[in-house]
Amino acid sequence: MRQHHRTLRLLGSLLLVAMGVSVTGAAPAPAASPTPLDRVVPAPASVAPGGSAYRITRGTHIRVDGSRETRRIGEYLAKLLRPSTGYRLPVTDVGAGGIRLRLAKGPFGAEGYRLDSGRKGVTITAAAPAGLFHGVQTLRQLLPAAVEKNSVQPGPWLVAGGTVTDTPRYGWRGAMLDVSRHFFTVDQVKRYIDQLALYKINKLHLHLSDDQGWRIAIDSWPRLAAYGGSTQVGGGPGGFYTKADYKEIVRYASSRYLEVVPEIDMPGHTNAALASYAELNCDGVAPPLYTGTEVGFSSLCVGKEITYDFVDDVVRELAALTPGKYLHIGGDEAHSTSHEDYVAFMDRVQPVVAKYGKTVVGWHQLTGATPAKGALAQYWGLDSTSAEEKARVAKAAQSGTGLILSPADRVYLDMKYTKDTPLGLSWAGYVEVRRSYDWDPGAYLPGVPGGAVKGVEAPMWSETLSNSEHIEFMAFPRLPGVAELGWSSAASHDWSRYKVRLAAQAERWDALGIEWYRSPQVPWGAAGL
């Protein structure tokens, strides 16, 4: 009966909108006020409010310049806005006014933009397409949350007057998804990509292999996916991406201006590969497939030459599928590999990555070997990690190794919020929303030069996560805070102000059908929820 009443209300609203009649209740609705320009997440670099708001109407056009990329972004914006507004919103390269997307020289860098809004229209200007796309995400957040819905809403669709000028703090603003412990389909990965794009994340790190599953087809070693990908944690059916599947993920991510960074974890975390090919084991005996959650027990056979044939083939095929600059070779928790063998392995493998035109990324244990020139180390230690280990990472940074910061007790999105969180793990402690936000990447590791920090990344390990709802519940509301750490200036980081902006995002998550955790640290009610 409740659904029947909701349907009747929706039909009535549609009829009134079609007739040009405003939809109201028994009492007159209060005058709508636009979202303030500084309510955006991540916080923009500069906001100058002023002047009249712009109202999107039935007559609004989306105007683009002559470039193919600008037109594609215009079509993306139109597709976002049409269902909820009910307007045609034609994309055109002629005329004036409306919503305008333009590429022009300016101090925007590769990802910055300027958004100007006034009574006659909204103009987003950038020096590169990625900046235009990020500007569109800001425009989304300046519109009412109902703009995200798939049915016609009453509006009005107001954009506050003024100017937003914006550039990111860091060039690496990443999210990692572990598709090895539990497998996620192409559509599930695409859903996460869209959620990442809303907050200007620009790297999607895919953890494609581990003890529990190998998730990418490799033609020269076909049993890796067919057999090594046949299960997952708990013994489910697993799965893998064909090369066409992977290319589609890469294409879709690129359309949202995210670069895919594939990871093949080695020499540890390799049981799925060892189970698939006996010759990769030092004793020539393949272990059984593994569906548990322990770590550190597996290792490729460092002393066998076939190991490096295997690495060369995998890196070659994966690099050919990946247009991005980076290839992640793991390197963490190699407890079954001696230090000497670990160093020897990394000395052999890093040049293979360079041979196929990619730059090495590894977990920060890579700094225990000799990182290749230009390599990036991804730090996943804790506040309590030993001073000796932190000093080793700092020394590598001082010698030119770039760092991506992913401290597990800050931004591992699979950590429980509290002891009562039904999903996730707690080996790094409990990570509530404030803890995940309230730190400065530029000052986190002692002795690390500021220029060595290339950005931040929020990993999502999937031992306990098996569907999109699980991913979303653990990502929201923490993910937007990590995005802000990567995008916004250190001077803008202030929990008391951020939590209010974060609270205002919840209505948008509801409109998008996103599952989220109602943290008691955030004043959700203050956002009118």
N, C-alpha and C positions, 0 to 999 in steps of 0.2 A: 504493500500500500504506500510506503514511504517513497519508493521508486516511482510509483504512478503519479504521486503528487508532484515530485520533482520534475518529471517529464511534462506535466501540464503547465507548471510554472515556466519551464524553458520554452515551450511552444508559445505561451502567451507573450513572453518577452521578445521572442523572435518576431511575432506579429507586430508588436508595438514598434520595434526598431525598424521594421520594414515600412511602417506607416509614417516614420519620422517622429514618433511620439516618445518622449523620455519615459524611462521605466522608473517608477517610484512606488513607495509604499503608501500607507494611509496618510502619513505626514510628509511634507515637502522634504526632499533630501538636502542635506547641507551642501553648500557650494564645495565642489571638489578643489583640492589644492594639489599641485604637482609635488612629486618626490624631490626633496632638496638635492642639489647637485653633489653635496658632500656625503650623501647617504650610501654611496657606492662601495662595494667590496670587490677587489682591493681598493684601498684609499687612493684617489688620484693624487698626482704630484702637485697640482695647483687647481684651485676652484675660485672663480670670480662670479658670484651670482649677480643678477641684475636684469632689468628689462622684463618684457612681457613673456609669458609662456607661449609655446607653440602647441597648437591643437591639431592632431591628426584627424582628418575628416574623410568623407567619401570622395572628395576631390583631390586628395593627396596623391602625388606621384613620387616615385623614388628615382632620382636623377643621378646618372652615372656619367663618367667621362668615357672616352672611347676604348679604354683598355679592357681586355677580356677578363682579367682578374677582378676589376672593379665591378663589371657587370655581374660576375658570378656572385660576388658578395652582396650586390643589390638584390639578386634573385633569392639568395639565402635569407636576407632580411625580410623581403616580401613574403616568403613562405612562412616565416615566423609570425608575422603580424596578421596575415589574412584570416586565419580561422577565428580568432577572437574578435577582431574588429568587424569582420564581414565586408571589408572594403576590397576593391579590386587592386589598388596600389600598383599600377603599372610601372614597370621599370623602363626608363627611357633615357636617351642621351640628348634630349632637346628640352628647351623651356627653362624656367626659373622657379624658385620657391620649392616648397615641399621638403623632402628629405634628400640631401645631396651628399654623394660620396665622391671625393676627389683626391687624386694623387698629385702632390706638388712638392717641390723642394722646400725644406725647412728643417728646424732643429729637432726632428722627431726620432732620428735613429731608425733602426730596422723595425721597431715594434711600437713606437710612440704615435700619438695622434693629438689632434685638437678638435673638440666638439664645441661648436657655436650654436646657441639656440636663441631664437627670438620670435616675435609674432609672425613673421613671414615664413619661417622654416628652420630646419636644423641642418647644419653642414658639418660633416666629419672630414677632416683633412689629414693626410698622412703621406710620408715619403715612400712607403712600401705597403703592399697589400696586407701584410700581417697587422700593421698599425690600423688600417681601416677596419679590419675584422675585430680587433680589440675595441675600437671605438664603438662598433655596433653592439658589443656586449655591454658597454656602459650605457648606451641608449636603451637597451632592454631593461636594465635595472632602474632607469629613470622613469620608465612607464609603469603603470599599475601592474601588480603581480598577475592579475587576471589576463594580461596579454599573453601569458604562457598557455592558456587553456585552448582546447581544440573545438570549442563551440562558441557561438557568437555571444559576447558579453556587452553590457550596456555602456561601458566607458564612463566618463570621457577620457580621451587618450591625450593627456597633457604632458609636455616636456618643459621643465622649468627653464626660465630665461637665464642666460649667462654663458660663461665659457669654462670648459674643462681642458686643461693642458696636461698631458700625461706621458711619461716614459718610465720604463721599468728599472728597478735597482739592479737586478741580476738578469743575465741572459739565459740561465738555466732554471726553469721553474717546472719541476717534474712531478709525476705521479707514477709509481710502479704498481703493476698488477701481476700477481703471482697466478699464472694459469696452469701451473704444474701440480701443486698440491690438490687443487680442484680445477677441473677444466671449465672454461667459460666460452660460450659460443661467439661467433662473429657478431651477432646482434647484441649480445650482452656487452661485449667490448665496445661496440659503437655507442651504446647507451651511456657507458661511463665516459667515453670521449666527449659526448655532448655536454655532460655535466662538468667535465674539466674545462671545456672551452668557455663556459659562462664566467669562470673566474680567471681567465687569461693564462692558464697552464699551457706550456708550450713543448713539453716533452712527455711522451708516453713510453715508459720503460716496461717492456714485456719480459717477464721471467719465464723463459720458454722451456727450460729443462731443470730437472731436479731428481732426487731419488725416487719420487712417486710417479713421475710421468715425463715423457718426452713429447713435446707438443708441436713440432714443426717437421714437415716432410723433408727428408734429405734423400735425393734420388740415388746417390752413390752408397748409401747405407739405409736401405728401405725398412729394415726391421726396427730402427730407432723409433719411428712413429707407429708402425703397424703393431709391433709387440710392446715396445717401451711406452707407448702412449695408450695402452689398452686398459689402464686402471687408474686409480687415484686414491687419496686418503679415504680409508673406510671401505675400500674395495669396490667402489662404483665403476661404471663403464669407462670413465676417462674420455679420451678423444684427442684429436690433433687437428692442426690446420694444414690443409693442402697448400701448395704454393699459391694457388689462386685465392684461397681464403686469406692468406697472409697479405698478399698484394692488395686485397680489398680493404683490409684493416689499415694498411699503410696509406692507401688512397683516401679513405674516409678521414683518417687523422689529418692528412695533409690539407684536406678541404676545410678543416677547422684550425689549421695552422699549428698543428702538433707534429713534431718529429718523432717517429718511432725509433726507440733504442732497443734492439733485441739483445737478450742475454742468454748465453749458453754458459752455465755455471760449471767450472772445472778448476782444479783436478778433483775436488770433492763434490758432493751433491750429485753424484753421477751413477747411482745404482740403476736407473732406468736404462742407461746406455750399456752398463756392464752386464745387465741381464739380457740385453738384446744381442750382444756379440761377445762370446766367450774369450776371443783373442785379445780383448782390451784388458782382461784381468791378468795379473802377473802369474797366477797359477793355471791359466787357461780354462778355468771353470766358471761358468756363468752363475751368478747368484739368482735366487728367485726374485720375482717382482716384489716391490715393497709398498705396503699401504699404511704404514704407521707414520709417526711424526717425529721420531728421533733424528738427530743430525750428527754429522761428523764421522760416520762409519765407513764411507765409501771413498775410493780413490782410483783414478785412472793409473795405469802402470807406467810410471815415468821413465823407466829404463827400456821400454820396448819401442822400437822404431815405428811399429804400426800405430801406436798412439798418436804420433805426429802426422801420419798419413790421414788418420781419422780427423784430427783437428783441422788440417789443411782443407780437407773436403767439406767439412761442416762450415767453416768460416768462408770458404769460397762460395758455396751455394747460398748461404745466408746473406753475405755481402752483396751478391748479385741481385737479391730481392729487395735490398734496403737502400733507398736513395739517400738517406740521412748520413751524417758524418761519422757516427759513433757505433761501436760494437762492444758490448759489455761481456767480459770474460769471467765474471764472478770472482772466484779466488778466496771466498770466505770459508770458515769452519772446516778447513782441510786437515782435520785432526789425525787422519789416517795416513797423511803424507808427511815424511820427515822434512825438517826445515831445508836441508840440503836439496832434497828432491823438489821441494816447492820452488826454490830459487831457480833450479835447473829447468823446471817446467816453464816457469814464466819467462825465462831467458829465451826459450825455444818458441813459445807461443806468441808473445807480443809482436815479433817481426812478421808473423803470419798475418796478423790483423793489418799491419801496415802494407804488406804485400798486396792485399786486396783493397787498398785504398781507404781504409777506415782508421779511426783514432780509438785507441784503447780506453775503455772505462773498466775499472775493477773495484770491488769492495776494498776498504782501506787496508786490509791485510796485504794488498799489493805493495804497500810501502815497506814491508818486511823483505821484499826482494828489491829489484832495481826497476822502478817504473820507467817505461819508455819515454822518450822525449815527447812532450805534448799530452801524455796520458793524464787522465783524471782519476782521482781516488774518491770513492764514495764512503764517507765516514758514517758508521752506524753504531758507534759506541754510546755509552751512557754518560751522564754527569759524573758518575762514580767510576768510570773507566780509569785505569791506573795512569798516573802521571807519566810513567815510562812509555806507555803506548801512545798517549797523546803527544809526547815529545817526538816520538818517531814520525808521526804524521806531520807534525809541525816542521820537522827537519826536511821532509820530502817537499813540503809546500815552499819552504825557503829555497829549495834547489830547483823550483820551477814546476812541480807537480800541482795541477789545479785540484781544488776540492769541491765536492758536492756534499752538502751537509744533510744527513738524515739520522740525527741522533734518535735511537730507538725509544728512549723514554720521553721523547718530545713529539716525534712525528710519525712513528710507526702506527698506522691507522688500524692495525689489527690488535693493538693493545686494548684491553678492557678499559672502559671509562672508570668504573668502580668495581668492587668485588661482586656486585649484583648483576653486572652486564652479562646477558645470556650468551653472547658470542665473544670470540677473541681469546687471546692468551694474556698472561700477566708476568712473564719472566722478566720483562723490563720495568715492571711496576704498573700502577694504574695511571692512565693519562687522560685527565679531564680536559675540557675545552681550554680553560685558561692556561694550563701547563703547556699545551701544544702551541699556544700563540705567544706566550710571554717570555721570549728569549730573542737574542739578536744574533743572526748568523755571522755577522761581521766581527763579532767579539767573542764568539763561543769557545774557540780553541786557543789556548794561550800560545803565543809565539808565532801564530799564523799571520803572514802579511795580508792586509785587507784585499789586495789585488788577487791573491791566490784563491779566494772564495768565489766560485763561479755561480753558485746558486744553492737552491734547496730542492729536496725531493721527498715526497711522502709515500713510502712503501706500504703496500697492502698485501700482506701474506695471507694465504687462504687455507691454512690447516682446518679452520672451523667455519669457513665461509664457502657456500656452495651455490648461491644464486644472487641476482641483482639486488634483491631486498637486503641481503646480508651486507653486500658491499656498501650500499647507500647508508645503512644504519651506522656503520663504522666510519664512513667518510664524513657524514654530515651530523654535527656542525663543525668538525675539525678541519676538513679540507680547505674551506675558504680562508681560514686563518693562516695555513701554510702558504697558500697562494699570495696572501697579503705580505707575508714575510719575504717572499721572493720578489714581489712587484714594487711595493711601496717603500718610501724612504724610512730609514731607521728613526728619524725624528717624528714620524707620524704614528709610530707604534705606541699605543696607549690603551690598555685593557678597558678602562672605564668608558672610553668613547667607543672602542671597537665593539664591545658586547652589545651596545645599543644598535649599532649598524647591523651586527650579525642577527639580532632578534628580528629585524625588519626583513631578513631574507626568508624566514620560515614560511610566510604566506606564498612566496614564489615556489618554494620546494613543494608545498601542498598542491599548487596549481600544476606543477610538473609531474606529480605523482611520485615524488621522491620520499622514501622512508627516511626518517631522521630521529635522532635521540634528543629528547627534551631535557637537556642539561639544566640542573637547578642553578648553575652559575650564570645563566643568561636570562635577562629580564624579558622573557617572551611576551608577557602581558603588556609591557610598555609599548610593544609594537602593535597593539590593538588586537592581539590574537586571543 
